[in-house]
């Protein structure tokens, strides 16, 4: 294990390979095409292929073929073994000499408490998908959650097709607006319990570090704003996005949050993001 870990650390010692690894960690449990990784990091496809080959040889990344496409994801088992080796061998099992003890909840605090939880949905423009998610959680959360949404590069106005869908579904749109994530990450911002990215571009970006170690998840989905065709066809794309998010948020609100420890809750959140839900109108 020591030799294998040394090889893995050597691979991660290269700044660009580390950047690829970090991006795949943010996108977990997604499987990401090499072309998308190249575009997100501004790396030539041939260079990205070299980086991915090194990560594959080290066992840190897995490769899957879907049709004619090669998709890449973090090999979480190998990553956990590497972290476990570092903790046991280098830290001698002592978190106090390696990191902040607050990152290791005590058994008494391992489970989430029974209270109202703050949930943030992040997208790029904060004009459609994250707005849908915020509105849906407000409606489906039964006062168990306080929902927020924000964008990494928010639009000046909400998408009119998105607003029409929300109105048709009976949501109150009076106080909805596009916001920058900086509004919700300052010292006076509410502490988030959950942070979800609902578009791949936002997940590919370096988002602010959130205080309090929130549960995070990636629920990426197609961008309805990019739909083409007639207004009816565009409207259908927004309705499908709304339906897909509704299924995911229904699954999330059904979780017994207060009775799950953080590991089980993180697994449940990842499982929701891993499954592509059927759309509903």
N, C-alpha and C positions, 0 to 999 in steps of 0.2 A: 504493500500500500504506500510506503514511503517513497519508493521510486516512482510509482505512478503519479502520486501527488506532486512530486518535484517536476515531472514532465508537464503536468497540467498548469502548475504555477508559472513555469517557463513560458508556456503558450500565452497565458494571460498577462505576462509581463510586457508584451508588445502593446503599445497604446491603442492601435487601430483594431487589433484582435479583441482587446478588452472592450472597445466600444461596440463591436458586433455582439459580443457576449452580453453586455449590459442591455442592449436593445432587445435581444431575444428574451432576456429575463423580464423586461417590462412587458413584453408581448405574451408571456406565458399565460395560458397554455396554448396560444395560437401556433400554427405552423405557417411560416412566412416564406414567400418566394424570394430567391436570391436577388431578383431585380428590384423588389421593394426595399430590401436591405440596402442595396447599392444607392437607390434614390434617396433614402432617408439619411444616409451618412455621407452622401456626395463622393462615393468611391466608384472607380471604374469596375465594370462587371468582371473583367479578368483578375483584377486585384482582389475583389470580393471573393471570387472562387478560391484564390490562394488562402485567404483568411479562413474561410469556411472549411477547407480541407485540413488545415492545421487544427481547428477546433474539433473536427470529426475524428482525426487520429488520436487526439487527447481524450476522446470519449465524453467531451463536455456538451456536444451538440449531436442531435439525431437528424437523420435525413430520411424523408419519405417521398416516394414517387406517387403522384396522383395524376393519372393520365400521362400527359407529356411533360408535366411540371415536377420539379424537385422542390420540396418544401422543407424548411429547417425549423427546429425547435430545440429548446434547452433539454438536455438529458438530466432531468431533475434528480434522479437516483444518484448519478455520478456526482452532481453538484453537492448533494447532501452528504455524500461520503467524504468529499473533499473538505467541506466545512467541519464535519465531524472529526476528521483527522487533525485539522488545524487546532480545533478546540481541545481535543484530548492530548495531542502530542506537544503542541507548542504552548498552549495555555495551561496544560496539566489539569484540564477540567475546571479551571477557576475563572469564571466570567469577570470577577472583580479586577483581575490583572490585565484583561484583554479588551474590555468594552464597558459601556455604561450598564450597570446592573438593571436599570429601568427597562432595558430591552428584553430582559428575561423575567416575565411575570411570575410571581410566586404562585404556588398552588391555590392560595386563597383568592387570587385575583385573575386566575387563568380564564375563568368564564366571564362573559360579558354580564354586567349587572342588569337588573330589570328596571329600565328607565326609558326615556325617549332618546332616540339615537339620531345624530346628525349625519346626513348622507349627501355627498357631493358627486354630481355627474359632470364630467369634463368632455368637451369636444373641441374642435378647432374654432368654428365660427359661433357656437352657442346660439344658433338660429333655428334649429330644427330638432335633431335627435336628443341632445341633452335637455332641451326645453320639453320635449315629449316626456322624457324620463322623470324630470322634476314634477311635471303636472300629474303624471300617472302615480307617482309615489305619494303625492299629496292626497290623491283620491283613494288609493288602495291601502295606504298605510294605517288607517284607522287610529290616528293620533299617536302611533308608536314611533313615528319618524318625523324629523324635520328635513325637508328636501331642499337642496340648493343645486344650481347649475352654473357653469361658467365656461369660458372659451380661452384657448391659448392666444388666439388672434380673433377676438369677437367681431361680428358684423355690427354695423351701426343700427340695423333694424332686424327684427325677427322676420323669418321667411313668411310671406303671405299665405302660401299653401299650408304651411305648418299651423298657422293661426286658424285657418279655416277648418282644418281637421279637428283641432282642439275645441273650437266653438261647436262644431257638429256633434262632438262627443259629450258636450255639456260641461266642459272645464271652464273655470273662471280664468280669463286671460288678462284681467285688469292690471295686475302688478308684475307681469312677466316682462323681462328685458334682457338684452344681451349684456354679459358682464365679463370682465377679464379675471382670470384666476387670481391675480394679485389682490383683488378685493376680498378674497376669502382666505388669504394665506399670511396676512399681517399679524402683528401681536394682538390686535383687538378683535380678530376674526374668531368666530365660533370654532371650537375644537371638533374636528371631524372624526367620526367613528368608522365611516366607510367612505372610500373614494373610488369611483368607477370611471374608466374611460370608455366612451361608447363609439369612438371612431379610431381607426388605425393611425391616422396622422397624428392625433393628439397623443396616442400611446407611444409613437415613435419619438416624440419630443421629450426633452428634459423638463419635467414639471417640477414645481417647487417641492421641497421636502416638507411633509406635513407633521405638525407637532402631535404628540400623543400616539404615534405608531398605529395609524388606522388600518383596518382591514382594507386591502386594495384588490381590485379586479379589473379585467379587461373584457368588455362586452362589445367588441367591434362589430360593425354591421355596415351594409351598403349606405352610401350617402344619397338620400332622395333628392338633394339639391342638384345633383348631376344628371337627373333624369331628363330625357329629351322626348320630343314628340308633341302631341297636342296637350292642351291644358288638362283634358281628362286623363291622359296617360301620366302626366306629371302628378296629378292629384292622387292617382292610384299608387304611385311610388311612395308618397307620403303616408297614405293609409296603411300600406304594407309595413313601413318602418314603425309606425305607431303600434300596429298589431304585434310585431315581433318584440318590441320593447315591453308591451303589456304582458306577454307571456313570461318574459324573464322577470319582470317586477312582481308578477303574481307568485312566481316560484320563490323570489327573495322574501316577500312579505309572509310567506307560509313557513319560513324557517323559525324554529324555536330559539331565537337569538340568545335569550337570557340563560338557556340551559346548555348551550354549547361552549366548549373551550375555544380558544383562538385558533388552534390548529384545525379542529373540526369545522369551524365556521369558515376559515379560509378555503378549505377543501370544498365546502358546499358552494361558496361563491365562484370558485374556479369551475366547478361542474356546471353551474348555470351558464357561464361564459363559453364553455366547451361545446355545448349542445346548440345547434342551430334550431331555434323554435319555429314552429309553423306560424304563419301570419294569420291574424284575424282582422276582420273589418271593424 
